[in-house]
Amino acid sequence: MSLDEMHHRLFVEWREPKSLVVFNTESGKTVASLEGPSSDDLFYDANKGRIYVLGQTTGADPRAAGPGFIDVFQQKDADHYNKIATYPTGQGAWTGFFVPEWGKLFVSARRQGDQSAEILVYDAK
């Protein structure tokens, strides 16, 4: 979950059904529902009016680490949002932390086989 305090909106990523749901925190009503990924983390960037959803593609074994990605949604106004981009993060990389003051999204990629664990850094542009 993440909160847009200025517009009184709460963003919640649901795993089943896979969707990004936006609630008005004053009325409690759903104002938007967008198709989303199976996600682990969700961040709201108030400076850019964007929502960053870190997710993964699951295969036959949902416990196996699949390819990760970042879905980016742009806020048009308090009740309308568009998906504007998807960026691959790599195998097993879908957990992160957003630092709004730095405009940076950090994503952890776990060690798998010959791939070392690492922290990936993305600039919010």
Secondary structure, DSSP 8 states (H G I E B T S, - for coil): -EEETTTTEEEEEETTTTEEEEEETTT--EEEEEE--EEEEEEEETTTTEEEEEEE---SSTTS--EEEEEEEEEEETTEEEEEEEEEEEET--EEEEETTTTEEEEEE--BTTB--EEEEEE--
